[in-house]
């Protein structure tokens, strides 16, 4: 138990450092290659910070614990909006571009509906996993095309970065910080899971709480750092990208590896909350800003969800 607590503390410390470095170098990459910060958030941050969920999902399914995978995917999406986006909005209201509502948020909402439709029968099959994977590939194709268009940059070209040497150093720091970010999240998850198992907590609840929160820590750390630096589009891209990778990638993995029967409470409780959170973000974004009140409402709904998990 002592080692688990130490791993939690070390993991949190490394998370703080790596998130700050990750945000700074991601912004530099956006400026160097004239790529929109939204695309950086969707692809690099979204995929990079979802890597822990995908790893956990694959390992859990392979080890015969697919419930942990679906709990991890749904729980992470709930925490990404109810905690990560909420905290970022409370620190500084998050500006949302109109085009994001029409495209990226719409695709996220559509993907959430597809997940609900596929899992309505209470079974995650190989076909379900294949459909989700195809949707993920469509999303990646879209992001790849968008990245070639260039974009309007948030922090206009304030910095002159000398060509090849600076580019190489920036990429190296970005990769190092991403590796540390993911590794530190794994440390936190390992420590938290061991503590939960010691108290006899079920696989589903561990996936929905300890593992989901732990694997959402990279998003939280990056979002806080981005909010402080007013990198709004990186926050939005991080949340949308991460949730899409969770819904389409993390959920697809157990379906492809080990199809299984879904516990009934997943669709009657966890999916409903995930859908509500996704809808609320759309509603709050209609004024092209998610303000502090919106952040507080999201946090309050997250608290009611956690209350149901623990006490009901």
C-alpha positions in Angstrom: 0.0 0.0 0.0 2.9 2.4 0.8 4.4 1.8 -2.7 1.0 2.6 -4.2 0.7 5.9 -2.4 4.3 6.8 -3.4 3.5 6.1 -7.1 0.5 8.3 -6.8 2.5 11.2 -5.5 5.4 10.8 -8.0 2.8 10.5 -10.8 1.0 13.7 -9.9 4.3 15.6 -9.7 5.4 14.4 -13.2 2.0 15.2 -14.6 2.3 18.9 -13.6 5.7 19.3 -15.3 5.0 17.3 -18.4 1.6 19.0 -19.0 3.2 22.5 -18.9 6.0 21.4 -21.3 3.5 19.6 -23.6 1.3 22.7 -23.9 4.2 25.1 -24.6 5.8 22.9 -27.2 2.4 22.1 -28.8 1.8 25.8 -29.3 5.3 26.2 -30.8 4.6 23.3 -33.3 1.3 25.1 -34.3 3.3 28.3 -35.0 6.1 26.6 -36.9 4.0 24.6 -39.3 1.1 27.1 -39.4 -1.4 24.6 -38.1 -4.5 25.6 -36.1 -4.1 25.0 -32.4 -7.5 23.2 -32.6 -5.9 20.6 -34.9 -2.9 20.2 -32.6 -5.4 19.7 -29.7 -7.5 17.2 -31.7 -4.7 15.1 -33.0 -1.6 15.3 -30.9 -3.2 16.2 -27.5 -6.4 14.1 -28.2 -4.5 11.0 -29.3 -1.6 11.5 -26.9 -3.7 11.9 -23.8 -6.0 9.1 -24.8 -3.1 6.7 -25.2 -3.5 5.5 -21.6 -7.1 4.7 -22.1 -6.4 2.7 -25.2 -3.6 0.8 -23.5 -5.7 0.1 -20.4 -8.6 -1.0 -22.6 -6.5 -3.4 -24.7 -4.8 -4.9 -21.7 -8.0 -5.3 -19.8 -9.8 -7.0 -22.7 -6.8 -9.3 -23.3 -6.8 -10.2 -19.6 -10.5 -11.1 -19.6 -11.7 -7.9 -17.9 -13.6 -6.1 -20.7 -15.9 -4.4 -18.2 -12.9 -2.3 -17.1 -12.5 -1.2 -20.7 -16.1 0.1 -21.2 -16.0 1.7 -17.7 -12.7 3.4 -18.6 -14.1 4.7 -21.9 -17.4 6.1 -20.5 -15.9 7.3 -17.3 -13.1 9.1 -19.0 -15.5 10.9 -21.3 -17.6 11.9 -18.3 -14.5 13.2 -16.4 -13.2 15.0 -19.5 -16.3 17.2 -19.6 -17.5 17.2 -16.0 -14.1 17.8 -14.5 -11.5 18.8 -17.2 -13.6 21.2 -19.2 -15.4 22.4 -16.1 -12.1 23.3 -14.3 -10.7 25.0 -17.4 -13.8 27.1 -17.7 -13.7 28.1 -14.1 -10.1 29.2 -14.4 -10.8 31.2 -17.5 -14.0 31.1 -19.7 -13.3 29.0 -22.8 -13.9 30.6 -26.2 -15.5 28.3 -28.7 -15.4 29.0 -32.5 -18.6 28.7 -34.5 -17.1 26.3 -37.0 -16.2 24.0 -34.1 -19.8 23.6 -33.2 -20.8 22.8 -36.8 -18.1 20.2 -37.3 -16.1 18.8 -34.4 -18.7 19.0 -31.7 -21.3 17.7 -34.1 -19.1 14.7 -35.0 -18.6 14.0 -31.3 -22.3 14.2 -30.6 -23.1 11.9 -33.6 -20.5 9.4 -32.4 -22.0 9.4 -28.9 -25.4 8.6 -30.5 -23.9 5.8 -32.6 -22.3 4.3 -29.5 -25.7 4.3 -27.8 -27.4 2.7 -30.8 -24.8 -0.1 -31.1 -24.8 -0.9 -27.4 -28.6 -0.8 -27.0 -28.8 -4.6 -27.2 -26.5 -4.9 -24.2 -23.7 -6.6 -26.2 -20.4 -5.2 -27.6 -19.8 -7.3 -30.7 -17.0 -7.6 -33.2 -19.2 -5.8 -35.7 -19.8 -3.0 -33.2 -16.1 -2.6 -32.7 -15.5 -2.6 -36.5 -18.0 0.2 -37.0 -16.5 2.3 -34.2 -13.0 1.8 -35.7 -14.3 2.9 -39.2 -15.7 6.1 -37.7 -12.4 6.7 -36.0 -10.6 6.4 -39.3 -13.1 8.8 -40.9 -12.3 11.3 -38.1 -8.6 10.9 -38.5 -8.9 11.4 -42.3 -10.8 14.6 -41.6 -8.2 15.9 -39.2 -5.4 15.1 -41.6 -7.1 17.1 -44.4 -7.8 20.0 -42.1 -4.1 20.0 -40.9 -3.0 20.6 -44.5 -5.1 23.8 -44.8 -3.2 25.8 -42.1 -5.2 28.0 -39.8 -5.6 31.2 -37.9 -3.3 31.2 -35.0 -4.2 32.3 -31.5 -0.9 33.8 -30.4 0.2 35.4 -33.6 3.7 34.9 -34.7 5.3 36.6 -31.7 8.3 34.3 -31.6 11.0 33.8 -34.2 12.1 30.2 -34.0 15.3 29.4 -35.9 14.7 26.7 -38.5 15.9 23.2 -38.3 17.6 23.1 -34.9 14.7 24.7 -33.1 12.1 22.5 -34.9 14.0 19.4 -34.0 14.4 20.5 -30.3 10.7 21.4 -30.1 9.6 18.1 -31.5 12.0 16.3 -29.1 10.6 18.1 -26.1 7.1 17.5 -27.2 7.7 13.8 -27.5 9.5 13.6 -24.2 6.8 15.5 -22.4 4.1 13.3 -24.0 5.9 10.1 -22.9 6.3 11.5 -19.4 2.7 12.6 -19.4 1.4 9.2 -20.3 3.9 7.4 -18.0 3.0 9.5 -15.0 -0.7 8.8 -15.7 0.0 5.1 -15.7 1.8 5.5 -12.3 -1.3 7.2 -10.9 -3.6 4.5 -12.3 -1.4 1.7 -11.0 -1.3 3.1 -7.5 -5.0 4.0 -7.5 -6.1 0.7 -8.9 -4.1 -1.2 -6.3 -5.6 0.8 -3.5 -9.1 0.2 -4.8 -8.5 -3.5 -5.2 -7.3 -3.6 -1.6 -10.7 -2.3 -0.5 -12.6 -4.8 -2.7 -13.9 -2.5 -5.3 -15.4 -4.1 -8.5 -13.8 -3.9 -12.0 -16.6 -1.7 -13.4 -16.5 0.8 -10.6 -12.7 0.9 -10.7 -12.9 1.6 -14.5 -15.5 4.3 -14.0 -13.7 6.1 -11.2 -10.1 5.3 -10.4 -8.9 4.3 -13.8 -11.1 6.9 -15.7 -10.0 9.7 -13.4 -6.4 8.6 -13.6 -6.3 8.3 -17.4 -8.1 11.7 -17.6 -5.3 13.4 -15.6 -3.3 14.2 -18.7 -6.3 16.0 -20.2 -6.8 17.8 -16.9 -3.2 18.8 -16.6 -3.0 20.0 -20.2 -6.4 21.8 -19.9 -5.3 23.7 -16.8 -2.0 24.7 -18.3 -3.8 25.8 -21.6 -6.5 27.7 -19.6 -3.9 29.7 -17.7 -2.2 30.5 -21.0 -5.6 31.2 -22.7 -5.0 28.6 -25.4 -8.7 28.1 -25.9 -8.7 26.0 -29.0 -6.2 23.6 -27.6 -8.5 23.0 -24.7 -11.5 22.4 -27.0 -9.4 20.2 -29.4 -8.0 18.2 -26.4 -11.5 17.4 -25.0 -13.1 16.6 -28.4 -10.2 14.6 -29.6 -9.8 12.7 -26.4 -13.5 11.9 -26.2 -13.7 10.7 -29.8 -10.7 8.5 -29.3 -12.4 7.1 -26.2 -15.8 6.5 -27.8 -14.5 5.1 -31.0 -11.0 3.7 -30.3 -11.1 2.6 -26.6 -14.5 1.0 -27.0 -13.6 -0.6 -30.3 -10.7 -2.5 -28.8 -12.6 -4.9 -26.4 -15.2 -5.5 -29.2 -12.5 -6.6 -31.6 -10.5 -8.6 -29.0 -13.2 -10.1 -26.6 -16.9 -9.3 -27.4 -18.9 -9.3 -24.1 -22.2 -8.7 -22.4 -22.5 -5.1 -21.1 -23.7 -4.7 -17.5 -27.2 -3.1 -17.6 -26.3 -0.2 -15.4 -23.7 1.0 -18.0 -26.5 2.0 -20.5 -29.1 3.1 -17.9 -26.6 5.3 -15.9 -23.2 5.8 -17.3 -24.1 6.3 -21.0 -27.0 8.6 -20.0 -24.6 10.9 -18.1 -22.1 10.8 -21.0 -24.8 11.9 -23.4 -26.1 14.6 -21.0 -22.6 16.0 -20.7 -22.0 16.1 -24.4 -25.4 17.8 -25.0 -24.7 20.4 -22.2 -21.4 21.4 -23.8 -23.3 22.1 -27.1 -25.9 24.1 -25.2 -23.3 26.1 -23.2 -21.3 26.7 -26.4 -24.2 28.3 -28.3 -23.0 31.7 -27.1 -19.5 30.7 -28.3 -18.2 30.7 -24.7 -18.3 28.3 -21.9 -18.3 30.5 -18.8 -17.6 29.9 -15.1 -21.3 29.2 -14.4 -21.3 26.5 -17.0 -18.2 25.0 -15.5 -19.8 25.0 -12.0 -22.9 23.3 -13.4 -20.8 20.6 -15.1 -19.0 20.0 -11.8 -22.3 19.8 -9.9 -23.6 17.1 -12.3 -20.3 15.2 -12.0 -20.8 15.3 -8.2 -24.3 13.8 -8.6 -22.9 11.1 -10.9 -20.2 10.1 -8.4 -22.8 10.1 -5.6 -24.8 7.5 -7.6 -21.7 5.4 -8.1 -20.6 5.4 -4.5 -23.9 5.5 -2.5 -26.7 4.1 -4.7 
